[in-house]
Amino acid sequence: MALTRDDVLAALGQIKMPGASNDIISAGVVKALTVDGGDVRFVLEIDPAKASEMEPVRAAAQAAAEAIGGVKSVSALMTAHTAKSPPPDLKGHAKAKPKGPEKIPGVDRILAIASGKGGVGKSTVSANLAVALAAEGRKVGLLDADVFGPSQPRMLGVSGRPASPDGKTILPMRNHGVTMMSIGLMTREDEAVVWRGPMLIGALQQMLMQVQWGALDVLIVDLPPGTGDVQMTLAQKAEVSGAIVVSTPQDVALLDARKGIDMFNKLGTPIIGMIENMSTHICSNCGHEEHIFGHGGVVAEAEKIGVPLLAEIPLHLDIRTASDGGAPIVVSKPNSPQAEVFRALARGLIESGQA
């Protein structure tokens, strides 16, 4: 018989909570359980203060799932939910100061690639910039932090599941000279990630701090669109060197880009510059140049806030097909004018000390 979700739930229902009579299923700590053929994935949502106490439970749950007939692989991760607020300290003792942004071991710089709205090509820019920096000799990592819409596994041609030799650290994947981690490697391409804020925060912290990134000159973080939990968590938990804001020239995109810029200003993250994507289109038949989304909007916005315009990237079919094919245009057509735009962007960031 084929492996079912109920088979896994029954096995996990045998694992007891520490010091309690109820099991991890009835306690409600098992989240995001998926069964895909013989592959089983789930998350234990725990109180962060009980992480060490719950690690044996996680290991037992993983072992119980692995013992089920028909199971090929099991991914069991822990994430922390928001703890309840402590009672007021009426004794006047000094409270511990909350931890500020931390440096990721081995990572020299972190560049956040952001956009105010979706569909402006932020992930395409992130993938091509990462590969371009690697081509210029830099040691580059790429963290796909767009949890609800992870696209970097497809764009970088990476498949398979990251290994975890000890159940705590995660070994990232690598292709085109770039070390990469994405929640998309833990789920199917057509599978929705249905998580609330605390689980998003826990997943991002795990991908930042529990992945063995190694020695990197720069870690590029492909952020989701908007101004939400992921952006705030990144700025508050990690030492972000700066942010690059991607936008198309049209007014609607710029309206949202301004909100993203304001968010980074409030979080104290410096804006390195802006990129105008889909800046112009040149007809492949007649050579006519047309500004489909308008022109000059991002230039004017960059001048207004006093940051450089880092690149004007054309709207070109080859950029799209290369990304869909798993080999960014910097790799697939390295001598093309489109690839040179990204190479020039990478060289500019290196020369300015930003990457």
C-alpha angles and dihedrals in degrees: 000000000000118000112260136195089246090059090057094044090052092052094046090047088070092064112094127213114247111274093355138098097227124085130236092261097053089041088059097231095123109091138170094018111181131175115198111176102298095342117101125191131178142151130223109217105207145170105267090224089063098049095117091045092051098047093083088049091053090049091048091049091051091049091049091052092047090054093061114106113255096023113132102175139003129203112192116174134173125225129179126238122210111279119231116262112268120241117268115279103239095173096071095239115157111258122225112260114243115254115261127212113317130210115244108237111257095006115116100188138008121210118191116208108204143171134187094226138021126258098042094111100258094144092047089052091047094052095045093044091051092051092044092053090049089051088054090057101263124137102239136189127188122203114194100211094168090107097176095044109026110178105158096092088060095041094049094039094241124150137163132063123289113245125237109198095187102023090250109064122055125215110220126221125247137208137150089015093300127116107220141187127180137163083230088075088063096051140045117264091247096043118106120224104224104189135144124226098274092054091048090052092048093049092049092049090050092050091048102043107021099047115095096234094167121202109339132174090204138005113205114206115203101208126201116252119270135030106289146122097306095053093046094046093050093051093045099043105035134045100249112196093202148316132248115205118211121202141155116237095252119111096239092057092045092053089061093039089059089056090052091050091049090051093054090047090054091047092049094243112144118236108230094190147293134271124210107213124192085020097158141354125217116199111240091213105046104011094238113157117222131179099217096177096035126264139257098017095117092043090055092046092050091050090048094056094036101245129123126260099238100191146349107218118196126230100248134161093225092060091054097044092046092054093047089050095056097248113092114225091255085067103031097044105014095167097050122111089242092056090047090060089061093042090052090049091052093047091049092053092048093048091050091050093245097116 
